[in-house]
């Protein structure tokens, strides 16, 4: 008799696609389906349906400013724990198995927003005090 490898049918089993969508939702809750698809990089409707049917994602209704109805998605505790278990299992396999959109590691520091201009005197105005209403605010000392 041929042995078939067991299929993981547990409610916490995730695929690469569903884990990527769930990672976007956990990282930024209350996103619309279109914003999730943008963060995921492709259509996410099938993955959202699977996650919702498994109880890992719930929806929250609302309305836009113009009054049109909107559906937003939020990860449940079950979904967050499933993502943690999935990431832990992928880390055991090696460094190449974690999805590129993983939020693990050091946060982005935005080096392009620093003082990058090489022109002399480009940032002299930042040393002067500013006026906010009637209050004069002096710049903070940069260490």
PEPE-V687014 format. One record per residue. N is the residue number from 1. RES is the residue in three letters. D_LAST is the distance of its C-alpha to the last C-alpha in Angstrom with 2 decimals. Layout:
n = (N | N)
res = (RES | RES)
d_last = (D_LAST | D_LAST)
//
This chain:
n = (1 | 2 | 3 | 4 | 5 | 6 | 7 | 8 | 9 | 10 | 11 | 12 | 13 | 14 | 15 | 16 | 17 | 18 | 19 | 20 | 21 | 22 | 23 | 24 | 25 | 26 | 27 | 28 | 29 | 30 | 31 | 32 | 33 | 34 | 35 | 36 | 37 | 38 | 39 | 40 | 41 | 42 | 43 | 44 | 45 | 46 | 47 | 48 | 49 | 50 | 51 | 52 | 53 | 54 | 55 | 56 | 57 | 58 | 59 | 60 | 61 | 62 | 63 | 64 | 65 | 66 | 67 | 68 | 69 | 70 | 71 | 72 | 73 | 74 | 75 | 76 | 77 | 78 | 79 | 80 | 81 | 82 | 83 | 84 | 85 | 86 | 87 | 88 | 89 | 90 | 91 | 92 | 93 | 94 | 95 | 96 | 97 | 98 | 99 | 100 | 101 | 102 | 103 | 104 | 105 | 106 | 107 | 108 | 109 | 110 | 111 | 112 | 113 | 114 | 115 | 116 | 117 | 118 | 119 | 120 | 121 | 122 | 123 | 124 | 125 | 126 | 127 | 128 | 129 | 130 | 131 | 132 | 133 | 134 | 135 | 136 | 137 | 138 | 139 | 140 | 141 | 142 | 143)
res = (UNK | UNK | UNK | UNK | UNK | UNK | UNK | UNK | UNK | UNK | UNK | UNK | UNK | UNK | UNK | UNK | UNK | UNK | UNK | UNK | UNK | UNK | UNK | UNK | UNK | UNK | UNK | UNK | UNK | UNK | UNK | UNK | UNK | UNK | UNK | UNK | UNK | UNK | UNK | UNK | UNK | UNK | UNK | UNK | UNK | UNK | UNK | UNK | UNK | UNK | UNK | UNK | UNK | UNK | UNK | UNK | UNK | UNK | UNK | UNK | UNK | UNK | UNK | UNK | UNK | UNK | UNK | UNK | UNK | UNK | UNK | UNK | UNK | UNK | UNK | UNK | UNK | UNK | UNK | UNK | UNK | UNK | UNK | UNK | UNK | UNK | UNK | UNK | UNK | UNK | UNK | UNK | UNK | UNK | UNK | UNK | UNK | UNK | UNK | UNK | UNK | UNK | UNK | UNK | UNK | UNK | UNK | UNK | UNK | UNK | UNK | UNK | UNK | UNK | UNK | UNK | UNK | UNK | UNK | UNK | UNK | UNK | UNK | UNK | UNK | UNK | UNK | UNK | UNK | UNK | UNK | UNK | UNK | UNK | UNK | UNK | UNK | UNK | UNK | UNK | UNK | UNK | UNK)
d_last = (72.14 | 68.91 | 65.75 | 63.24 | 59.61 | 58.64 | 56.61 | 53.74 | 54.85 | 52.55 | 50.78 | 47.41 | 48.19 | 45.99 | 46.40 | 43.72 | 44.30 | 44.25 | 41.21 | 39.28 | 40.38 | 39.66 | 36.13 | 35.49 | 36.98 | 35.07 | 31.75 | 32.56 | 35.40 | 37.81 | 38.03 | 41.21 | 43.28 | 42.34 | 38.60 | 39.26 | 41.32 | 38.54 | 36.04 | 38.76 | 39.80 | 43.48 | 45.91 | 45.19 | 48.25 | 50.17 | 47.26 | 46.54 | 50.23 | 50.24 | 47.17 | 48.64 | 52.04 | 50.52 | 48.64 | 45.15 | 44.31 | 45.58 | 45.82 | 44.98 | 46.83 | 45.54 | 45.90 | 43.94 | 43.51 | 46.76 | 48.59 | 49.16 | 49.00 | 46.22 | 45.81 | 42.44 | 41.90 | 40.21 | 40.16 | 42.01 | 41.23 | 43.88 | 42.14 | 38.71 | 40.37 | 42.41 | 39.35 | 37.74 | 41.04 | 41.36 | 37.89 | 38.62 | 41.95 | 40.45 | 37.83 | 40.80 | 42.40 | 39.53 | 36.38 | 38.37 | 39.81 | 36.85 | 36.86 | 34.33 | 33.26 | 32.30 | 29.20 | 28.77 | 25.68 | 22.04 | 21.34 | 20.69 | 17.07 | 18.24 | 16.77 | 19.07 | 17.24 | 14.05 | 14.01 | 17.06 | 19.05 | 19.76 | 21.40 | 20.13 | 19.08 | 18.93 | 15.77 | 16.43 | 17.80 | 14.58 | 13.56 | 16.85 | 17.77 | 19.80 | 23.13 | 23.96 | 27.59 | 27.90 | 24.33 | 21.77 | 18.24 | 15.30 | 12.24 | 9.31 | 6.29 | 3.79 | 0.00)
//
